[in-house]
Amino acid sequence: VSTSTAQLYQLSLLGQDLMKAEESPAFEPVLSHFHTGAILGLDVCIRKPLVVTCGVDKSARVWNYFEKTCVMCRWFNEEAYSIAFHPSGFHLIIGQSDKLRLMNLLMEDMKTYKDIAIKQCRECRFSNGGQYFAAVNTNATNAIQVYKTYTCEPIETLRGHTNKVRSVAWTADDSMLVSTGADGAVYEYYVQAETANPGRDGRRVHDFVQKTSSFSCVIVHSDQSSNFNTMYVVGNDQLLRKVYKGESSGTVKAGTTLGQIVLANSGKGLFAAVAEPDAPGRIRCYKFPLNGGDNSCEWTDFSAHAAPATRLRISADDFYLFSAAEDGTLFVFDVKRKDRNVSKRDKESALPLADEILVTRTFLDDKQGQLNEFERQVDELSNQQEFQLRHRDSFHKEEMVAMDEKYTAEIDEERQKYEVLREEKNDAEMEAEENIKSLLEHHAKQDQDLEQSFQEKMMEEVNKYQKLAAERDEIHRRWGEQHQRIIAEHQKKVNEMQAQFAAAQKADMEAIDRVLNEKALAESVHAETMRQLELDTDREIEELKEDKETRLKAERDDKVRLRGQAGIHKRNGEELNKQMQQKDDELMRYKEEERKKEEKIAQLNKERDHNAKEIRQRDSTIGDKEGKIYELKKQNQELEKFKFVLDYKIRELKAQIDPKNDKIAEMKKEIQAMDSDLEDYHRKNTQLQVNIQQLTNKHKTLQDDIVSQRKKMTDCQTVIKRFKTDLHECVQFIQEPRLLKESVTALYKKYVPNGVKKQELDTDIQREYNRQRDYLEKSVDNLKRKLLKDSDVHRQDNTRVLQENVQLIIEINNLRREIDYLKRERQQQRLHVSKLKSNNTSKSSSGKPDDISTLNREIETNKTTIDDLRRRVEEQTALRSTAAPAVEVQ
């Protein structure tokens, strides 16, 4: 069954599954659940055969590419834009719309252990060693922030991009980071992990900018000989560009838009994914290094996705290539190289894949608690079973006593029945003797009757034999006469048919010769006619050359006449051909008649042979009957001998009856002994059946208990998962106390409706509680001391802020004095300007425009200076107002 979300399920249609009343039929996925939308993030683990994906369906999935299964799936409330896998396989980074999540990959779940305030992070990568990770912060002027993996401390902030950063990559030694984005820039940064100024801006080593292009992916190849890095970028310019030391050192025309590229770890192959809009996402393979020149290079395309590819990754051993696309599919390619020869030494020195898992202390404690609980339940069940067994043993002993009494009564009853049967046996023996006497008399009478009937039958058979002998002689005579007559008729008919056939054959040969002669004559006539026609035509042509009109008319007439004659001759030829065909058909008919006559002759010969065979069979039948008559005579003699022998045996059997009676008595005693043994066997068998039934009931009871315990475990796990979900929703209100309190109260009412049951604590539990309480009290004391230290530090900070405020107040007073001085100076300048204007009106013809313009410039400069001073005063006032509450708190 397929669904609207591109999932494939299966349902059992067996009768026993559909008729289950306690539960409805369940749909199960055929393989596993798949993404229901575009896959936006993809990464592969180095130490484990795992690959992780995320997409617009708000899920993150971990896949085992050896077993082709989905190992784990985690759903979120927000979309996941990017994801990265730690080389150890224990940690994940997921970039979501509201934060950047750092998660531990546990045995059965993904657990968040740190949230970083980076919204809509669309690119994040772990370093090759796993000690650092880089994340793109789109809200912070498209900067790339580098953190330590295990402490989450910021190391550097890499700036420079003016548009969205779409791809980052680490060098092999994790000392440098390269990036590219939609602004067409490729930057190479030097990352210093150990620095005294965390979060400082990183140093840019090289840069390359192509403003007319928008790059989507970058990879870096480190040259061990020159210690320089070569970068390869792709974008919307349909080129595969090589960048070395900040300059473009070569391009390869792709002929289409490449969205993602990845370089094999061995450095012998480069893979690219086509990302044309509304076109299938093909995977392209280049031979590395790219040696096809600046404009072209050979490649091989592999059809894969139905939509543009979004991510491309390769495994650490270069055996598997992974690609994801907007159609929600994840493709795993088996990478095979003809020149790949792995030696035995390399195989032994290669690092094997890790099989360790990460679990929490709480998980182990829960499992240990469940194990202890199961052991306790097993002990209880054992005690209960022992009690039941003792109870059943006492019950069965009582039943055994009752059964012994019952079987003793039944044995007495069976003995009485045996005596009755013995009397009946004696009566039956007497009756048998009488029957034997009557049978002997009857047998003698039957012997006489049989002998008399045998003599009568013998006379009848002799008469039949004589009659059959006479009939046989008569049949022999008639058959001989008939045979001679049939042979004579057959010979006569054969002679007549041969004469007729010879005459018909002679007539056919004469007809064939006549037809051949007529054909030769017709052909000679036709040839002569054609020759004459040709001569006449030539003569007429010579005669009609003198007059053109007469010649044309004569030619037309001759043409019509010649056509008619040619048609006549053609019809004559066709008639001759038809006649020849008819003669051939007649000849074939004559041959067919000859074949039929030969078949009839063969059939007559077969009938003659059949008649001879039938005569031989009748002779053999007569001989068999004579042999049977002789056998019957011999059987009669044998029967008389058997009669004598039977009489002798009857006398011997009568003499043997007395020893047989003694043996019967001995056998009766043996039967009684065997009956007693049989009763013992029955009793033991009954005891064994009872034991088997007890063990069966015990096994069934244990199975029912195990099923109930499993059901309880399933219910508890369901409640725990539901509680985790509700608790996760409750944690979302951590910044709002009122909503948090209401949520916690609702959570308590939902999961503790009847209150907490008070139980008596064990001594071990009480001891553990006291130990934890002591630990918490010590922790509180440490926190108090730390609070005092923090208070001292805060007091020092407040003192420093007060001193800074005093300095600011002094600066504000100085600025006010300067403002007053400038105001007075401005008034004087205005008075001076007014005087100059009055003088200019009186002496307009002799005024100096240069002085006026100079004064105007000075006035504008003074205005600008005054505005700056006012702005500074306002800033100082604002700083003072912010510092005042701090002083009040102190």
Rosetta blueprint (number, residue, H / E / L):
1 V L
2 S E
3 T L
4 S L
5 T L
6 A L
7 Q L
8 L E
9 Y E
10 Q E
11 L L
12 S L
13 L L
14 L L
15 G H
16 Q H
17 D H
18 L H
19 M L
20 K L
21 A L
22 E L
23 E L
24 S L
25 P L
26 A L
27 F L
28 E E
29 P E
30 V L
31 L L
32 S L
33 H L
34 F L
35 H L
36 T L
37 G L
38 A L
39 I E
40 L E
41 G E
42 L E
43 D E
44 V E
45 C L
46 I L
47 R L
48 K L
49 P L
50 L E
51 V E
52 V E
53 T E
54 C E
55 G E
56 V L
57 D L
58 K L
59 S E
60 A E
61 R E
62 V E
63 W E
64 N E
65 Y L
66 F L
67 E L
68 K L
69 T E
70 C E
71 V E
72 M E
73 C E
74 R E
75 W E
76 F L
77 N L
78 E L
79 E L
80 A E
81 Y E
82 S E
83 I E
84 A E
85 F E
86 H L
87 P L
88 S L
89 G L
90 F L
91 H E
92 L E
93 I E
94 I E
95 G E
96 Q E
97 S L
98 D L
99 K L
100 L E
101 R E
102 L E
103 M E
104 N E
105 L E
106 L L
107 M L
108 E L
109 D L
110 M E
111 K E
112 T E
113 Y E
114 K E
115 D E
116 I E
117 A L
118 I L
119 K L
120 Q L
121 C L
122 R L
123 E L
124 C E
125 R E
126 F E
127 S L
128 N L
129 G L
130 G L
131 Q L
132 Y E
133 F E
134 A E
135 A E
136 V E
137 N E
138 T L
139 N L
140 A L
141 T L
142 N L
143 A E
144 I E
145 Q E
146 V E
147 Y E
148 K E
149 T L
150 Y L
151 T L
152 C L
153 E L
154 P E
155 I E
156 E E
157 T E
158 L E
159 R L
160 G L
161 H L
162 T L
163 N L
164 K L
165 V E
166 R E
167 S E
168 V E
169 A E
170 W E
171 T L
172 A L
173 D L
174 D L
175 S L
176 M E
177 L E
178 V E
179 S E
180 T E
181 G E
182 A L
183 D L
184 G L
185 A E
186 V E
187 Y E
188 E E
189 Y E
190 Y E
191 V L
192 Q L
193 A L
194 E L
195 T L
196 A L
197 N L
198 P L
199 G L
200 R E
201 D E
202 G L
203 R E
204 R E
205 V E
206 H E
207 D E
208 F E
209 V E
210 Q L
211 K L
212 T L
213 S L
214 S L
215 F E
216 S E
217 C E
218 V E
219 I E
220 V E
221 H E
222 S E
223 D E
224 Q L
225 S L
226 S L
227 N L
228 F E
229 N E
230 T E
231 M E
232 Y E
233 V E
234 V E
235 G E
236 N L
237 D L
238 Q L
239 L E
240 L E
241 R E
242 K E
243 V E
244 Y E
245 K L
246 G L
247 E E
248 S E
249 S E
250 G E
251 T E
252 V E
253 K E
254 A L
255 G L
256 T L
257 T L
258 L E
259 G E
260 Q E
261 I E
262 V E
263 L E
264 A L
265 N L
266 S L
267 G L
268 K L
269 G E
270 L E
271 F E
272 A E
273 A E
274 V E
275 A L
276 E L
277 P L
278 D L
279 A L
280 P L
281 G L
282 R L
283 I E
284 R E
285 C E
286 Y E
287 K E
288 F L
289 P L
290 L L
291 N L
292 G L
293 G L
294 D L
295 N L
296 S L
297 C L
298 E L
299 W E
300 T E
301 D E
302 F E
303 S L
304 A L
305 H L
306 A L
307 A L
308 P L
309 A E
310 T E
311 R E
312 L E
313 R E
314 I E
315 S L
316 A L
317 D L
318 D L
319 F L
320 Y E
321 L E
322 F E
323 S E
324 A E
325 A E
326 E L
327 D L
328 G L
329 T L
330 L E
331 F E
332 V E
333 F E
334 D E
335 V L
336 K L
337 R L
338 K L
339 D L
340 R L
341 N L
342 V L
343 S L
344 K H
345 R H
346 D H
347 K H
348 E H
349 S H
350 A L
351 L L
352 P L
353 L L
354 A L
355 D L
356 E L
357 I L
358 L L
359 V L
360 T L
361 R H
362 T H
363 F H
364 L H
365 D H
366 D H
367 K H
368 Q H
369 G H
370 Q H
371 L H
372 N H
373 E H
374 F H
375 E H
376 R H
377 Q H
378 V H
379 D H
380 E H
381 L H
382 S H
383 N H
384 Q H
385 Q H
386 E H
387 F H
388 Q H
389 L H
390 R H
391 H H
392 R H
393 D H
394 S H
395 F H
396 H H
397 K H
398 E H
399 E H
400 M H
401 V H
402 A H
403 M H
404 D H
405 E H
406 K H
407 Y H
408 T H
409 A H
410 E H
411 I H
412 D H
413 E H
414 E H
415 R H
416 Q H
417 K H
418 Y H
419 E H
420 V H
421 L H
422 R H
423 E H
424 E H
425 K H
426 N H
427 D H
428 A H
429 E H
430 M H
431 E H
432 A H
433 E H
434 E H
435 N H
436 I H
437 K H
438 S H
439 L H
440 L H
441 E H
442 H H
443 H H
444 A H
445 K H
446 Q H
447 D H
448 Q H
449 D H
450 L H
451 E H
452 Q H
453 S H
454 F H
455 Q H
456 E H
457 K H
458 M H
459 M H
460 E H
461 E H
462 V H
463 N H
464 K H
465 Y H
466 Q H
467 K H
468 L H
469 A H
470 A H
471 E H
472 R H
473 D H
474 E H
475 I H
476 H H
477 R H
478 R H
479 W H
480 G H
481 E H
482 Q H
483 H H
484 Q H
485 R H
486 I H
487 I H
488 A H
489 E H
490 H H
491 Q H
492 K H
493 K H
494 V H
495 N H
496 E H
497 M H
498 Q H
499 A H
500 Q H
501 F H
502 A H
503 A H
504 A H
505 Q H
506 K H
507 A H
508 D H
509 M H
510 E H
511 A H
512 I H
513 D H
514 R H
515 V H
516 L H
517 N H
518 E H
519 K H
520 A H
521 L H
522 A H
523 E H
524 S H
525 V H
526 H H
527 A H
528 E H
529 T H
530 M H
531 R H
532 Q H
533 L H
534 E H
535 L H
536 D H
537 T H
538 D H
539 R H
540 E H
541 I H
542 E H
543 E H
544 L L
545 K L
546 E L
547 D L
548 K H
549 E H
550 T H
551 R H
552 L H
553 K H
554 A H
555 E H
556 R H
557 D H
558 D H
559 K H
560 V H
561 R H
562 L H
563 R H
564 G H
565 Q H
566 A H
567 G H
568 I H
569 H H
570 K H
571 R H
572 N H
573 G H
574 E H
575 E H
576 L H
577 N H
578 K H
579 Q H
580 M H
581 Q H
582 Q H
583 K H
584 D H
585 D H
586 E H
587 L H
588 M H
589 R H
590 Y H
591 K H
592 E H
593 E H
594 E H
595 R H
596 K H
597 K H
598 E H
599 E H
600 K H
601 I H
602 A H
603 Q H
604 L H
605 N H
606 K H
607 E H
608 R H
609 D H
610 H H
611 N H
612 A H
613 K H
614 E H
615 I H
616 R H
617 Q H
618 R H
619 D H
620 S H
621 T H
622 I H
623 G H
624 D H
625 K H
626 E H
627 G H
628 K H
629 I H
630 Y H
631 E H
632 L H
633 K H
634 K H
635 Q H
636 N H
637 Q H
638 E H
639 L H
640 E H
641 K H
642 F H
643 K H
644 F H
645 V H
646 L H
647 D H
648 Y H
649 K H
650 I H
651 R H
652 E H
653 L H
654 K H
655 A H
656 Q H
657 I H
658 D H
659 P H
660 K H
661 N H
662 D H
663 K H
664 I H
665 A H
666 E H
667 M H
668 K H
669 K H
670 E H
671 I H
672 Q H
673 A H
674 M H
675 D H
676 S H
677 D H
678 L H
679 E H
680 D H
681 Y H
682 H H
683 R H
684 K H
685 N H
686 T H
687 Q H
688 L H
689 Q H
690 V H
691 N H
692 I H
693 Q H
694 Q H
695 L H
696 T H
697 N H
698 K H
699 H H
700 K H
701 T H
702 L H
703 Q H
704 D H
705 D H
706 I H
707 V H
708 S H
709 Q H
710 R H
711 K H
712 K H
713 M H
714 T H
715 D H
716 C H
717 Q H
718 T H
719 V H
720 I H
721 K H
722 R H
723 F H
724 K H
725 T H
726 D H
727 L H
728 H H
729 E H
730 C H
731 V H
732 Q L
733 F L
734 I L
735 Q L
736 E L
737 P H
738 R H
739 L H
740 L H
741 K H
742 E H
743 S H
744 V H
745 T H
746 A H
747 L H
748 Y H
749 K H
750 K H
751 Y H
752 V L
753 P L
754 N L
755 G L
756 V L
757 K L
758 K L
759 Q L
760 E L
761 L L
762 D L
763 T H
764 D H
765 I H
766 Q H
767 R H
768 E H
769 Y H
770 N H
771 R H
772 Q H
773 R H
774 D H
775 Y H
776 L H
777 E H
778 K H
779 S H
780 V H
781 D H
782 N H
783 L H
784 K H
785 R H
786 K H
787 L H
788 L H
789 K H
790 D H
791 S H
792 D H
793 V H
794 H H
795 R H
796 Q H
797 D H
798 N H
799 T H
800 R H
801 V H
802 L H
803 Q H
804 E H
805 N H
806 V H
807 Q H
808 L H
809 I H
810 I H
811 E H
812 I H
813 N H
814 N H
815 L H
816 R H
817 R H
818 E H
819 I H
820 D H
821 Y H
822 L H
823 K H
824 R H
825 E H
826 R H
827 Q H
828 Q H
829 Q H
830 R H
831 L H
832 H H
833 V H
834 S H
835 K H
836 L H
837 K H
838 S H
839 N H
840 N H
841 T H
842 S H
843 K L
844 S L
845 S L
846 S L
847 G L
848 K L
849 P H
850 D H
851 D H
852 I H
853 S H
854 T H
855 L H
856 N H
857 R H
858 E H
859 I H
860 E H
861 T H
862 N H
863 K H
864 T H
865 T H
866 I H
867 D H
868 D H
869 L H
870 R H
871 R H
872 R H
873 V H
874 E H
875 E H
876 Q H
877 T H
878 A H
879 L H
880 R H
881 S H
882 T H
883 A H
884 A H
885 P H
886 A H
887 V H
888 E H
889 V H
890 Q L
